[in-house]
Structures are given as structure tokens and as C-alpha cells.
């Protein structure tokens, strides 16, 4: 007999979200060895509540990373619903830069989780590729973006921009580079895709 996955009560779901947000901040600002009690306190919950949701540090790191990944991927649908597809893509690029910054801040904690056998990155490429495919297709469908773009090329370009502009004082440069990238994605959008 199979069992249905348990559905968290609203208060438990809020606690879980607060814990994950506090964990991302704590791992990013204080490193991999931040005490679990510090994260629980920042989330406004007791340590027992945190451990009920995440029995190990590695489980917490993995869940915090996956939550950030889901957040950035899920934002695409909302952005498309409220904006023209090219504008939605550009706004999503900002979200992606924030996601990479959080991941970089959590780098030590993620390395420790991987060393213990966890694989927080298992779904990353698929989810980001799918999200970019959705955004690019929406833009191509209405003639705002080129139809011949490989979503992984865009993803790697975004990762490059994020890595070279990771310092907070580089945010303005990141914006300019993202604008250039988007201009390249628009170039020739009104022409048929090349068959060469």
C-alpha cells in the first residue's frame, strides 16, 4: 500500500519557509559552520522545530539551495503573466543574478553537503533549462526574440555575467551586461531562423 505524501499545515509551511530563508542568509553571511541554533533563532522557531523539518545540516543546506532554485524558476511564469516576453526575460535575468549570488554565498555549505553525499544540484540544469526554454519560446512566438536560441547558451552566458559581477558594487555593470545580452537575443527576431 502506498502512502500519500504528508501535506504541511499552514503554520508548519510558514515555519519551513522562514527556516529556509534564514538558512540562506546565515550560510551566505556566516559560512558553512553557522550554528543551527542561530538559524532557528533567526527564523523565529525553536531548534526542535528546525530539526523536525531538517534532521541534518546537510538536509537543511540542500533544501535551502533547492528552495532558491525553485524560487527563481517559478518567478518566470509570474513575470510572463505581467510583462511582454522580452521584458519578462530581462526581469528574470535579474532574479537569476540574485540566485547565483545566494549560491555563491552558500558555496562552503554546499561543498560540505556534497562531501557528505548529498546532491543539491541534481535538478539544476533541467529546471533552469526548462525555465529558459519557456521564456525564450514566449518571446520568439510573438517575434520579440530570435527563434534559434539554445537555452543552455543563454544560461551559460548568464552564469558568466553573474560570476564576473558577483561583488555588490558590480550590480550596475551586471545590468548593463544583461541589457547587451538581451539585445543580442532580440537581434534578427523578425527574420526567419537560419538553416545553416
KERO-896759 format. One record per residue: x, z, y of N, C-alpha, C in turn; residue in three letters. Coordinates in steps of 0.02 Angstrom, whole numbers, padded with zeros to 5 digits, always signed. Each point is the difference from the previous one (the first is absolute). Layout:
XZYXZYXZYALA
...
END
This chain:
+00042+00000-00059-00042+00000+00059+00044+00000+00062UNK
-00015-00044+00047+00039-00002+00061-00032+00045+00052UNK
+00042+00027+00043-00025+00042+00053+00006-00037+00066UNK
-00047+00012+00044+00002-00030+00065+00050+00037+00043UNK
+00037-00036+00043+00046+00034+00044-00039+00047+00046UNK
+00029+00058+00013-00035+00048+00042-00001-00024+00072UNK
-00054+00013+00033-00008-00017+00070+00011+00063+00040UNK
+00045-00003+00048+00015+00058+00041-00058+00016+00046UNK
-00015+00064+00006-00049+00022+00049+00027-00018+00069UNK
-00044-00003+00049+00020-00019+00068+00055+00046+00027UNK
-00007+00066-00010+00051+00046+00027+00066-00008-00037UNK
-00002-00013-00065+00061-00011-00039+00033-00065+00021UNK
-00041-00051+00015+00027-00065+00022+00034+00008+00068UNK
-00031+00039+00046+00030+00012+00066+00066+00038-00008UNK
+00000+00051-00044+00062+00037-00013+00055-00046-00025UNK
-00018-00043-00047+00050-00047-00029+00028-00045+00054UNK
-00043-00027+00043+00023-00044+00054+00045+00038+00049UNK
-00019+00061+00017+00042+00040+00046+00068+00014-00031UNK
+00001+00015-00065+00063+00013-00035+00044-00063+00002UNK
-00029-00058-00014+00040-00061-00001+00028-00017+00069UNK
-00041+00009+00052+00024-00013+00068+00056+00049+00018UNK
-00009+00063-00017+00052+00050+00015+00064-00015-00040UNK
-00008-00023-00061+00059-00015-00042+00040-00058+00029UNK
-00034-00053+00022+00036-00057+00030+00039+00024+00061UNK
-00033+00039+00044+00035+00025+00059+00059+00044-00019UNK
-00011+00046-00047+00052+00048-00018+00060-00035-00034UNK
-00014-00044-00048+00055-00035-00033+00037-00045+00049UNK
-00037-00030+00047+00032-00045+00049+00043+00039+00049UNK
-00024+00057+00022+00035+00038+00052+00051+00049-00028UNK
-00013+00029-00059+00042+00054-00024+00038-00016-00064UNK
-00015-00058-00030+00037-00020-00059-00033+00019-00066UNK
+00033-00018-00054-00028+00007-00067-00008+00072-00022UNK
+00040+00045+00028+00000+00070-00023-00045+00046+00040UNK
-00044-00028+00041-00046+00042+00038-00040+00043-00049UNK
-00006+00066+00014-00038+00043-00046-00073-00021-00005UNK
-00026+00003-00060-00070-00018-00012-00046+00045+00041UNK
+00018+00063+00007-00041+00046+00040-00005-00023+00073UNK
+00052-00031+00026-00001-00027+00068-00051-00056+00006UNK
-00002-00042-00051-00049-00056+00000-00071+00028-00005UNK
-00010+00049-00044-00066+00030-00007-00023+00031+00066UNK
+00045+00036+00032-00017+00033+00063-00018-00052+00053UNK
+00040-00054+00005-00013-00053+00049-00067-00034-00013UNK
-00021-00002-00064-00064-00031-00018-00058+00048+00008UNK
+00015+00064+00013-00053+00050+00007-00031+00021-00066UNK
+00039-00004-00054-00025+00021-00066+00051+00049-00030UNK
-00020+00034-00052+00045+00043-00036+00042-00039-00050UNK
+00055+00029-00021+00043-00033-00050-00037-00016-00064UNK
-00045+00046-00020-00037-00011-00063-00043-00063+00006UNK
-00030-00012+00059-00040-00060+00010+00043-00062-00005UNK
+00059+00003+00032+00046-00057-00004+00018-00014-00072UNK
+00019+00052-00038+00020-00010-00070-00057-00023-00045UNK
-00062+00017+00019-00057-00024-00039-00004-00076+00005UNK
+00014-00026+00059-00002-00072+00010+00063-00035-00025UNK
+00057+00033+00011+00065-00030-00015+00044+00051-00035UNK
+00001-00001-00066+00034+00053-00038+00077+00001+00007UNK
+00029-00056+00023+00073-00001+00009+00016-00033+00068UNK
+00060+00014+00023+00024-00032+00062-00001-00076-00007UNK
+00021-00025-00058+00002-00072-00012-00070-00031+00005UNK
-00050+00036-00028-00068-00024+00003-00024-00004+00073UNK
+00020+00049+00040-00019+00000+00071+00034-00058+00037UNK
+00065-00010-00012+00036-00054+00033-00032-00068-00018UNK
-00012-00009-00065-00029-00064-00023-00069-00011+00031UNK
-00041+00052+00001-00068-00007+00028+00003-00012+00075UNK
+00046+00032+00035+00006-00010+00073+00020-00072+00014UNK
+00048-00026-00037+00021-00069+00010-00057-00048-00015UNK
-00033+00009-00057-00055-00045-00018-00058+00004+00050UNK
-00010+00058+00028-00052+00008+00050+00017-00041+00063UNK
+00063+00001+00020+00022-00040+00057-00008-00075-00016UNK
+00018-00020-00060-00008-00070-00021-00074-00020+00003UNK
-00044+00042-00027-00071-00015+00001-00026-00004+00071UNK
+00023+00046+00042-00022+00001+00070+00017-00066+00034UNK
+00062-00023-00008+00019-00062+00035-00036-00061-00030UNK
-00009-00001-00065-00034-00057-00031-00075+00000+00017UNK
-00031+00058-00001-00071+00005+00015-00017-00017+00073UNK
+00049+00009+00044-00014-00014+00071-00014-00074+00013UNK
+00023-00044-00044-00008-00073+00011-00074-00019+00004UNK
-00040+00025-00045-00071-00019+00000-00035+00022+00065UNK
+00016+00060+00023-00030+00024+00063+00023-00042+00059UNK
+00064-00017+00000+00026-00041+00054-00031-00070+00001UNK
-00009-00029-00060-00032-00066-00003-00073+00002+00022UNK
-00033+00055-00015-00071+00006+00019-00009+00005+00076UNK
+00052+00024+00035-00007+00013+00071+00039-00049+00045UNK
+00039-00044-00030+00044-00043+00040+00004-00071-00029UNK
+00022-00046+00041+00017-00067-00025+00056+00008-00051UNK
+00004-00043-00051+00049+00010-00053+00073+00004+00023UNK
+00020-00039+00051+00069+00004+00023+00013+00067+00035UNK
-00048+00023+00039+00006+00065+00033+00000+00056-00053UNK
-00042-00006-00050-00001+00050-00054+00067+00004-00035UNK
+00030-00058-00013+00066-00001-00031+00051+00034+00044UNK
+00000-00014+00065+00049+00030+00045-00009+00076+00003UNK
-00061+00024+00003-00013+00072-00001+00022+00031-00066UNK
-00012-00036-00055+00021+00024-00065+00077+00005-00004UNK
+00034-00047+00031+00073+00002+00002+00024+00066+00031UNK
-00034+00023+00053+00017+00065+00029-00009+00056-00051UNK
-00056-00002-00036-00012+00050-00052+00055-00001-00053UNK
+00022-00061-00017+00053-00006-00050+00065+00031+00025UNK
+00017-00010+00063+00061+00029+00028-00005+00077-00003UNK
-00058+00028+00015-00010+00073-00006+00008+00022-00073UNK
-00027-00038-00046+00005+00016-00072+00074+00001-00021UNK
+00039-00050+00020+00070-00002-00019+00038+00059+00031UNK
-00018+00018+00062+00033+00057+00033-00014+00064-00040UNK
-00062+00009-00023-00016+00059-00040+00037-00001-00066UNK
+00005-00059-00030+00036-00006-00063+00074+00015+00009UNK
+00030-00023+00055+00070+00014+00013+00011+00075+00010UNK
-00046+00032+00036+00006+00072+00009-00005+00038-00065UNK
-00036-00027-00047-00009+00032-00065+00052-00022-00051UNK
+00050-00039+00021+00046-00032-00047+00031+00050-00049UNK
+00025+00056+00025+00032+00049-00045-00050+00028-00051UNK
-00060+00015+00024-00051+00027-00045-00020-00052-00052UNK
-00005-00063+00020-00017-00054-00047+00055-00010-00051UNK
+00063+00002+00023+00056-00007-00048-00001+00056-00052UNK
-00014+00061+00023-00003+00057-00047-00057-00010-00050UNK
-00057-00026+00024-00057-00011-00045+00018-00054-00052UNK
+00033-00053+00022+00020-00053-00047+00050+00027-00050UNK
+00047+00041+00022+00050+00028-00045-00032+00044-00053UNK
-00058+00029+00015-00034+00043-00049-00044-00040-00047UNK
-00003-00067+00009-00039-00042-00045-00064-00028+00029UNK
-00018+00019+00061-00061-00026+00031+00013-00071+00024UNK
-00053-00039+00009+00007-00067+00026-00051-00011+00056UNK
+00013+00028+00059-00048-00007+00054-00008-00072+00024UNK
+00048-00044-00015-00001-00068+00026-00034-00050-00048UNK
-00027+00023-00055-00026-00045-00052-00048-00052+00026UNK
-00043+00017+00047-00052-00046+00023+00014-00029+00069UNK
+00057+00017+00029+00012-00017+00070-00003-00075+00014UNK
+00040-00040-00036+00002-00072+00014-00067-00033-00012UNK
-00035+00019-00053-00065-00030-00014-00050+00015+00056UNK
-00002+00063+00021-00049+00019+00052+00016-00032+00067UNK
+00064+00002+00019+00018-00031+00064-00009-00076-00003UNK
+00018-00031-00056-00010-00072-00008-00073-00020+00004UNK
-00042+00039-00032-00072-00014+00002-00028+00008+00071UNK
+00023+00052+00035-00023+00011+00068+00021-00057+00046UNK
+00063-00019-00005+00024-00056+00042-00035-00065-00018UNK
-00013-00012-00063-00037-00060-00021-00068-00002+00034UNK
-00035+00056+00000-00066+00004+00031+00004-00015+00075UNK
+00048+00030+00035+00007-00011+00072+00019-00072+00015UNK
+00048-00027-00036+00023-00068+00012-00054-00052-00016UNK
-00036+00011-00055-00053-00046-00019-00056+00000+00053UNK
-00017+00059+00025-00052+00004+00051+00020-00040+00062UNK
+00064+00005+00019+00023-00038+00059+00004-00074-00013UNK
+00022-00020-00060+00005-00071-00017-00069-00032-00005UNK
-00047+00038-00025-00068-00025-00010-00033-00023+00065UNK
+00017+00034+00055-00030-00019+00065+00050-00037+00044UNK
+00057-00021-00028+00047-00041+00036+00045+00036+00049UNK
+00004+00067-00005+00043+00039+00046+00070+00011-00028UNK
+00008-00005-00065+00065+00010-00032+00013-00058-00047UNK
+00064-00014-00010+00019-00054-00046-00026+00015-00070UNK
-00020-00052-00037-00027+00011-00067+00054+00002-00054UNK
+00062-00013+00017+00054-00007-00050+00047+00059-00002UNK
-00022+00058+00018+00043+00059+00006-00001+00040-00064UNK
+00059+00017-00024+00007+00044-00058-00004+00073+00025UNK
-00049+00038-00024-00008+00069+00024+00062+00043-00010UNK
+00038-00013-00053+00060+00040-00011+00054-00017+00050UNK
+00003-00062+00025+00046-00017+00054-00016+00041+00062UNK
-00064+00006+00015-00021+00040+00058+00017+00073-00012UNK
-00014+00024-00060+00015+00070-00016+00074+00017+00007UNK
+00043-00044-00025+00072+00012+00007+00022-00005+00072UNK
-00031-00046+00039+00016-00005+00071-00020+00065+00036UNK
-00059+00026-00016-00022+00063+00030+00046+00057-00018UNK
+00021+00002-00063+00045+00053-00022+00066-00004+00039UNK
+00024-00061+00011+00061-00008+00039-00008+00024+00071UNK
-00055-00017+00032-00013+00024+00068-00003+00077+00000UNK
-00034+00028-00049-00007+00073-00003+00068+00034-00009UNK
+00042-00029-00041+00065+00032-00013+00047-00003+00060UNK
-00002-00056+00037+00047-00004+00056-00027+00033+00064UNK
-00063+00019-00001-00029+00033+00059-00028+00069-00018UNK
+00033+00034-00048-00028+00062-00025+00006+00058+00049UNK
+00047-00002+00047+00007+00054+00048-00060-00001+00048UNK
-00025+00059+00020-00058+00002+00045+00011-00039+00065UNK
+00061-00002+00025+00013-00036+00063+00001-00076-00010UNK
-00008-00023-00061-00001-00072-00015-00071-00027-00008UNK
-00051+00041+00013-00069-00021-00012-00019-00061+00043UNK
+00024-00002+00061-00015-00057+00044+00030-00065-00029UNK
+00062+00005-00025+00032-00058-00032-00040-00021-00062UNK
-00023+00049-00039-00040-00016-00059-00061-00041+00020UNK
-00033+00020+00054-00059-00036+00024+00017-00072+00018UNK
+00056-00010+00034+00019-00068+00019+00015-00042-00062UNK
+00035+00029-00049+00016-00037-00061-00063-00016-00040UNK
-00048+00046-00001-00063-00014-00035-00039-00055+00036UNK
+00002-00001+00066-00032-00055+00037+00032-00067-00018UNK
+00066-00002-00004+00035-00062-00020-00020-00021-00071UNK
-00003+00048-00045-00020-00016-00069-00070-00029-00001UNK
-00046+00031+00037-00069-00025+00001-00002-00070+00030UNK
+00039-00013+00052+00002-00067+00029+00022-00051-00052UNK
+00048+00018-00041+00022-00044-00054-00054-00012-00052UNK
-00041+00050-00012-00055-00007-00048-00056-00043+00028UNK
-00004-00005+00066-00050-00042+00032+00022-00072+00006UNK
+00065-00012+00006+00027-00066+00014-00027-00052-00050UNK
-00031-00051+00027-00026-00054-00043-00061+00019-00040UNK
-00035+00053+00020-00059+00022-00038-00054-00054-00001UNK
-00001-00042+00052-00052-00050+00003+00019-00065-00036UNK
+00060+00000-00030+00022-00059-00039-00007+00014-00074UNK
-00010-00051-00040-00005+00010-00073+00066+00026-00027UNK
-00003+00038-00054+00060+00027-00032+00044-00057-00025UNK
+00065+00010+00003+00048-00049-00023-00002-00006-00077UNK
+00008-00060-00025+00001-00009-00073+00071-00007-00025UNK
+00049+00005+00044+00071-00008-00019+00025+00060-00039UNK
END
